[in-house]
Amino acid sequence: MLQYLDDDIVTLRRADGTTRQYFWGDRCEVIEEKPDRLRVRIHGAKEVVDEGDVSKSTRLRAGGVLRLSMVDVQQGDGLILETPQGRVIFIDGGDNKLFARHAAARFSGTTEGDPLVVDAMVVTHGDADHFLGLNDLRESETDARLRKRIFVAPKRVYHNGLVKRPGQRNDVDTPELQLLGPTVEAGGQAYCVGLVEDPALLAPRERNQPFEQWVATLEAWKPRVQQATGDAMLVRRLDHTTTDAFDFLHDEDIEVELLGPITEPTVAGPGLAFLRDPPDDAGLLLGLQPTARQGGYSASHTINGHSISFRLRFGNVRFLLTGDLNQESMQRLREALPDTSLQAEILKTPHHGAADFDYSFLEDVSPVVSLISSGDESAAKEYIHPRATLMAALGKASRSMPAVIFCTELAAFFSIRGMVDDPRAPGRKFFAFERTNFGIAHIRTDGRRVLAFTHSGRGGMNEAYRFTVSETGVVAFARKAVKRSAPR
């Protein structure tokens, strides 16, 4: 009979003497009871992933928990949500192999004939660092190393309707107001009105290279989805008026409120306001709203600011997912919604901790745990994330003390490797470091109790916090997480 671990952290000892930690909500099966220990199998989504002994005092529970993981994809976002009944939602996927590598390890045992059914794949917006890495899920299928492969079948693919056009046409730079398709102007404000349900419906000349790759991946997945689920893949644009996109979660008492992007009526149909490049001054760095929108129109700020943003509620615990919202879009959301529509215990911090944030928005959220996805990848992708002012603002806006701020970049761990041969230059050596622990951050909850934790480069050491959330949002932290040591 499958059960679930009910202690925060449990150490399992294998027959060869090695140990591994598992966590609250992990699926397990007791196969033997001994006087001082339990023999268990740990189950993944498709197969048994481990076996060994745990302490006799290890607590077990009948039902699962909701699990959110922020994967370390360096510069970008990639999150995985698993419901208590095992439904899977991918939210973005970075722009490299790291998301696919984690997914392959986490959901081992998939095959082309028995893929992982992803109930929804949410691309919050069309910047490559949020979706290009999802193509690597498909690319992994031919990896010679079986453990690196994953086969997926996404039933639903959600996006914000904005598709980036090529930056140049016939060696001429595309004008800013044409980078996201057709626009109209009303009352001195430009609006993007070329919103699409499926990027594949646009002519190839209307899609930039990352979107070309993404469309090819979606087309390759469609037959598999039909075969695995019996239904056609649904590719759909979401906005604040959407009410049924996450109805498949209702039987688990999980509610999702779509907050953005906020579309507005225009003569050409629903439109998204073209946002502006904010002033680079102390007011911005302090999260203060500018007195006037004086910057020029910016396609980059527009596609970021109109990220799919939503609040998910499970029991007393609320998650606010924000993509790459910026100060202008945060202000728009805040002005369009009642204060209580933003409050959440868990905040996916907007835009990797960028300086372009709205402090009043953070105050309205009043988070207990803030998650920041950032990481050094290359000089070309260095944006000083997270900004020091944003980190201070999150601390000040947090609801409780203690408050928790996890950053993937800070949770990662590097080991010194010393002088090694340079494969690019025979005879040359360089002083090397190796990333031995990626900075993944986890949240698990049963709707009242919450466990927030990261790993470290030292075996058996975690940064872990446990707290409860009452029906009125009152937070009470436990003195420490509950750990069960492996039996000797």
C-alpha positions in Angstrom: 0.0 0.0 0.0 1.4 3.4 -1.0 1.7 5.9 1.8 3.6 9.2 2.2 6.3 10.4 4.6 4.9 12.6 7.3 8.2 13.8 8.9 9.9 16.8 7.4 13.2 15.1 6.6 13.9 11.3 6.6 17.2 9.6 6.1 17.1 6.3 4.3 20.0 3.8 4.6 20.5 1.4 1.7 21.8 -2.1 1.8 25.3 -1.0 0.7 25.5 1.5 3.7 25.0 4.7 1.7 22.3 7.1 2.8 19.9 9.5 1.1 17.4 12.0 2.4 13.7 12.1 1.5 11.1 14.6 2.5 7.6 15.2 3.7 5.1 14.0 1.1 7.4 11.6 -0.8 5.6 8.4 -1.8 6.7 5.2 0.0 5.7 1.6 0.6 6.5 -0.3 3.7 7.7 -3.8 2.7 9.0 -5.0 6.1 8.6 -4.0 9.7 11.5 -4.8 12.0 11.8 -4.1 15.8 14.0 -1.0 15.3 13.4 0.0 11.6 11.1 0.0 8.6 12.1 -1.4 5.2 10.6 0.9 2.6 10.5 1.5 -1.1 10.4 5.1 -2.4 8.2 5.5 -5.4 8.5 8.1 -8.2 5.8 8.9 -10.7 6.6 5.8 -12.9 8.8 3.5 -10.9 10.5 2.6 -7.6 13.4 4.9 -7.2 15.0 3.7 -4.0 14.9 1.1 -1.2 16.3 0.9 2.3 15.7 1.3 6.0 14.3 4.2 7.9 13.8 4.8 11.6 10.9 2.9 13.2 9.7 6.2 14.6 9.2 7.6 11.0 5.7 8.9 10.7 3.6 8.1 7.6 0.4 9.6 6.2 -2.4 8.4 3.9 -2.6 11.4 1.6 -0.1 13.3 -0.5 0.8 17.0 -0.3 1.1 19.8 -2.9 4.7 20.3 -4.0 6.3 23.3 -5.8 9.9 23.2 -6.8 11.9 26.2 -8.3 14.6 24.5 -10.4 18.0 26.2 -10.8 18.1 27.0 -14.5 20.6 29.8 -14.0 19.2 32.9 -15.8 15.5 32.2 -16.2 12.5 30.5 -14.6 11.5 26.9 -14.4 9.1 25.5 -11.8 7.3 22.2 -11.3 4.1 21.8 -9.4 2.8 18.4 -8.3 -0.7 18.1 -6.7 -1.5 15.6 -3.9 -3.1 13.3 -6.5 0.0 13.4 -8.8 -1.1 15.9 -11.4 1.9 17.8 -12.9 2.2 21.4 -14.0 5.3 22.9 -15.6 5.7 26.7 -15.3 8.4 27.9 -17.7 11.5 25.9 -18.3 14.6 28.2 -18.6 16.7 28.4 -21.7 19.1 25.5 -21.4 19.2 21.7 -20.5 19.0 22.2 -16.7 15.2 22.0 -16.5 15.1 18.9 -18.7 17.9 17.3 -16.6 16.0 17.8 -13.4 12.7 16.6 -14.9 14.4 13.4 -16.2 15.8 12.6 -12.8 12.6 13.4 -11.0 10.2 11.6 -13.3 12.4 8.6 -14.2 11.0 5.6 -16.1 9.2 7.4 -18.9 9.1 6.0 -22.4 7.7 7.1 -25.8 4.8 4.7 -25.2 4.4 5.7 -21.5 5.2 9.4 -21.3 4.8 11.7 -18.3 1.4 13.4 -18.9 1.9 17.0 -18.0 -1.5 18.4 -17.2 -0.5 21.9 -18.0 2.6 23.6 -19.4 2.4 27.3 -18.6 4.8 29.6 -20.5 4.3 32.8 -18.6 5.7 34.9 -21.5 7.7 34.7 -24.6 11.3 35.5 -23.5 13.7 32.7 -24.3 14.9 32.3 -20.7 11.4 31.1 -19.8 10.6 28.6 -22.5 13.5 27.7 -24.7 14.6 25.0 -22.3 11.3 23.2 -22.7 12.6 22.2 -26.2 15.3 20.2 -24.4 12.7 17.9 -23.0 12.2 16.7 -26.5 15.9 16.8 -27.3 16.6 14.5 -24.3 14.6 11.7 -25.9 17.7 10.7 -28.0 20.3 11.1 -25.3 22.5 8.0 -25.1 22.3 8.1 -21.3 18.9 6.6 -20.4 18.8 8.5 -17.1 18.9 11.8 -19.0 15.9 11.0 -21.1 12.3 12.1 -20.4 9.3 11.7 -22.6 6.4 14.1 -21.9 2.9 14.6 -23.2 1.6 18.1 -22.3 -2.2 18.1 -22.4 -2.5 21.9 -22.2 0.0 24.6 -23.2 -0.9 28.1 -21.9 0.7 31.4 -22.9 0.0 35.1 -22.9 -0.7 35.5 -26.6 2.3 37.7 -27.4 4.8 36.3 -30.0 8.1 38.0 -30.7 8.8 38.9 -34.3 12.3 38.7 -35.8 14.5 41.6 -34.7 15.5 42.3 -38.3 13.8 42.0 -41.7 15.9 42.3 -44.8 18.8 43.6 -42.7 16.6 46.4 -41.3 15.8 46.6 -37.6 12.2 45.9 -36.8 10.6 49.1 -35.2 9.9 48.7 -31.5 6.1 48.9 -31.9 6.2 46.1 -34.5 8.2 43.6 -32.4 5.1 42.0 -30.9 2.8 42.2 -33.9 0.2 44.8 -34.9 -0.7 47.7 -32.6 -3.4 50.3 -32.4 -3.4 53.6 -30.5 -6.1 55.1 -28.4 -6.0 58.0 -26.1 -2.2 58.4 -26.5 -1.6 54.7 -25.5 -0.5 52.0 -27.9 -2.0 48.5 -27.5 -0.8 45.1 -28.8 -3.7 43.6 -30.7 -2.1 40.7 -32.5 -2.8 38.3 -29.7 -2.7 34.6 -30.9 -4.2 31.4 -29.5 -1.5 29.2 -31.1 1.9 30.5 -32.3 1.8 27.8 -35.0 -1.0 29.8 -36.7 1.4 32.6 -37.5 3.5 32.6 -40.7 7.1 31.6 -40.0 8.3 35.1 -41.0 6.2 36.4 -38.0 8.1 34.3 -35.4 11.6 34.8 -34.1 14.0 31.9 -33.9 13.1 30.8 -30.3 9.4 30.7 -31.3 10.3 28.8 -34.4 11.9 26.1 -32.3 9.0 26.1 -29.8 6.4 25.6 -32.6 8.4 22.7 -34.0 8.5 21.1 -30.5 4.7 21.6 -30.0 4.0 20.0 -33.4 6.2 17.0 -32.5 4.3 16.5 -29.2 0.8 16.7 -30.6 0.6 13.1 -31.8 1.9 11.8 -28.6 -0.6 13.7 -26.5 -3.4 12.3 -28.7 -2.1 8.8 -28.2 -1.4 9.1 -24.5 -4.6 10.9 -23.4 -7.1 10.4 -26.2 -7.5 14.1 -26.6 -5.8 16.8 -28.8 -3.3 19.0 -27.2 -4.8 22.3 -26.2 -2.8 25.4 -27.0 -4.5 28.5 -25.5 -3.9 32.1 -24.7 -4.8 33.2 -21.1 -5.7 36.6 -19.7 -7.4 38.0 -16.6 -10.9 37.1 -18.0 -10.1 33.3 -18.2 -12.0 31.4 -15.6 -11.8 27.7 -16.6 -8.1 27.0 -17.5 -7.4 25.2 -14.3 -10.8 23.5 -13.7 -9.0 20.1 -13.8 -7.8 20.9 -10.3 -11.2 21.4 -8.7 -11.6 17.9 -7.5 -8.5 18.4 -5.4 -9.9 21.6 -3.9 -7.2 23.6 -5.6 -8.3 27.0 -6.8 -6.5 29.2 -9.4 -7.3 32.8 -10.0 -5.9 34.3 -13.2 -4.7 37.9 -12.4 -2.9 38.8 -15.5 -2.2 39.8 -18.2 -5.0 42.4 -18.1 -6.5 42.9 -21.6 -8.4 46.0 -22.5 -11.0 46.5 -25.3 -9.9 48.3 -28.4 -11.4 48.8 -31.9 -9.3 45.8 -33.0 -10.4 43.5 -30.2 -8.7 42.7 -26.9 -5.4 44.4 -26.5 -2.4 44.6 -24.1 -1.1 48.0 -23.3 2.4 48.6 -24.7 4.5 49.4 -21.7 7.3 51.8 -21.4 11.0 51.8 -20.5 11.1 53.0 -16.8 13.4 55.9 -15.7 16.7 54.6 -14.4 16.8 56.6 -11.2 16.8 56.2 -7.4 13.0 56.0 -7.4 13.1 52.9 -9.5 15.8 51.3 -7.4 13.8 51.9 -4.3 10.6 50.3 -5.8 8.8 53.6 -5.9 6.3 54.3 -8.7 7.3 57.1 -11.1 5.1 60.2 -11.2 4.6 59.9 -15.0 5.2 57.4 -17.7 7.7 59.3 -19.7 10.0 56.5 -21.1 9.8 55.3 -24.6 7.8 52.2 -25.6 9.6 49.0 -24.9 8.7 45.6 -26.4 10.9 43.9 -23.7 9.0 45.6 -20.8 5.7 44.8 -22.5 6.2 41.1 -23.0 7.6 40.8 -19.4 4.9 43.0 -17.8 2.2 40.9 -19.4 3.4 37.6 -18.0 0.7 35.2 -17.0 0.3 35.8 -13.3 -2.0 33.8 -11.0 -2.7 33.0 -7.4 -3.2 29.3 -6.5 -4.9 28.4 -3.2 -4.7 25.1 -1.5 -6.4 25.1 1.9 -5.1 28.1 3.8 -2.0 28.4 1.7 -1.7 30.7 -1.3 1.0 30.9 -4.0 1.4 33.9 -6.2 3.2 33.2 -9.5 4.4 36.3 -11.3 6.6 35.5 -14.3 8.6 38.7 -15.1 6.2 41.4 -13.9 7.8 44.8 -13.7 7.0 48.0 -11.8 4.5 49.3 -14.3 2.6 46.0 -14.6 2.7 45.4 -10.8 1.1 48.9 -10.4 -1.5 48.1 -13.0 -2.4 44.8 -11.2 -2.5 46.5 -7.8 -4.8 49.2 -9.1 -7.1 46.7 -10.8 -7.5 44.3 -8.0 -8.6 44.5 -4.3 -5.7 44.4 -1.9 -6.6 40.9 -0.7 -6.4 39.5 -4.2 -2.6 39.7 -4.1 -1.9 38.4 -0.5 0.0 35.1 -0.6 2.1 33.1 1.7 4.5 32.0 -1.1 5.7 34.5 -3.6 7.5 33.6 -6.8 9.5 36.9 -6.9 9.0 38.8 -10.2 11.7 38.9 -12.8 14.5 37.2 -10.9 14.8 39.9 -8.3 15.2 42.8 -10.8 15.4 46.4 -9.7 12.2 47.2 -11.7 9.7 46.4 -9.0 6.8 48.0 -7.1 7.2 48.1 -3.4 3.5 48.6 -2.7 2.8 45.4 -4.7 5.2 43.5 -2.4 3.4 45.0 0.6 0.0 43.8 -0.7 1.4 40.3 -1.2 2.9 40.2 2.3 4.8 37.0 1.7 6.1 34.5 4.2 8.4 32.8 1.7 9.9 34.6 -1.3 11.5 32.5 -4.1 14.0 34.1 -6.4 15.2 32.4 -9.6 18.6 33.8 -10.7 22.0 32.6 -11.6 25.3 33.5 -13.2 25.4 32.0 -16.7 27.4 34.3 -18.9 28.5 38.0 -19.1 25.8 38.5 -21.8 23.1 37.4 -19.3 24.3 39.3 -16.3 21.7 41.6 -14.9 22.7 41.8 -11.3 19.9 39.6 -10.1 18.8 39.7 -7.4 19.3 43.4 -6.7 20.2 44.4 -3.1 17.3 46.9 -2.9 14.8 44.2 -3.9 16.2 41.8 -1.2 15.8 44.5 1.4 12.3 45.3 0.1 11.2 41.7 0.4 12.4 41.5 3.9 10.5 44.7 4.9 7.3 43.6 3.1 7.3 40.1 4.6 4.3 39.3 6.8 6.2 37.7 9.7 9.5 37.4 11.5 11.1 35.2 10.7 10.6 35.5 7.0 12.2 33.2 4.4 13.9 34.4 1.1 15.4 31.6 -1.0 17.5 32.4 -4.1 18.6 29.6 -6.4 22.0 31.3 -7.0 22.7 31.6 -3.3 21.6 28.0 -2.6 24.0 26.6 -5.2 27.3 25.1 -4.1 30.7 25.1 -5.8 33.7 22.9 -5.1 37.3 23.8 -5.8 38.9 21.4 -8.4 42.2 23.2 -8.6 44.4 23.3 -11.7 43.0 21.2 -14.6 43.7 20.7 -18.3 41.9 23.1 -20.6 40.1 20.9 -23.2 40.0 23.9 -25.5 43.8 24.6 -25.4 46.1 21.5 -25.2 49.0 22.1 -22.8 47.1 24.9 -21.0 45.8 24.6 -17.4 43.3 26.7 -15.5 42.0 26.9 -11.9 38.6 25.3 -11.9 35.5 25.2 -9.8 32.6 22.7 -10.2 29.0 23.2 -9.3 28.2 20.2 -7.2 24.8 21.3 -5.9 22.2 23.2 -7.9 20.1 25.7 -6.0 16.7 24.2 -6.2 14.1 25.4 -3.7 11.1 23.4 -2.5 7.7 24.2 -1.0 5.4 21.4 0.3 2.1 21.9 2.0 -1.1 20.1 3.0 -3.0 23.3 3.0 -2.1 24.3 6.5 1.4 23.0 7.3 4.2 24.3 5.1 7.7 22.9 4.6 10.2 25.2 2.8 13.7 23.9 2.1 16.8 23.8 0.0 19.8 21.5 -0.3 23.4 22.2 0.3 26.8 20.9 -0.9 27.2 18.9 2.3 25.4 15.6 2.5 22.6 15.6 5.1 22.6 19.3 5.5 19.5 21.3 4.5 18.1 24.8 5.2 14.6 23.9 6.2 11.7 25.8 7.8 8.3 24.6 8.9 5.3 26.7 9.7 1.5 26.6 9.8 -1.0 29.0 8.3 -4.4 29.6 9.9 -7.7 30.3 8.1 -7.1 34.0 8.7 -3.5 34.0 7.4 -1.8 33.9 10.8 1.6 32.2 10.5 3.3 30.2 13.3 6.8 28.9 12.8 8.0 25.6 14.4 11.3 25.8 16.3 12.9 23.5 13.7 12.2 20.9 11.1 11.6 17.3 12.2 14.5 15.0 11.1 14.6 11.2 11.3 18.1 9.7 11.2 18.8 6.5 9.4 19.0 3.4 11.6 22.5 1.9 12.0 
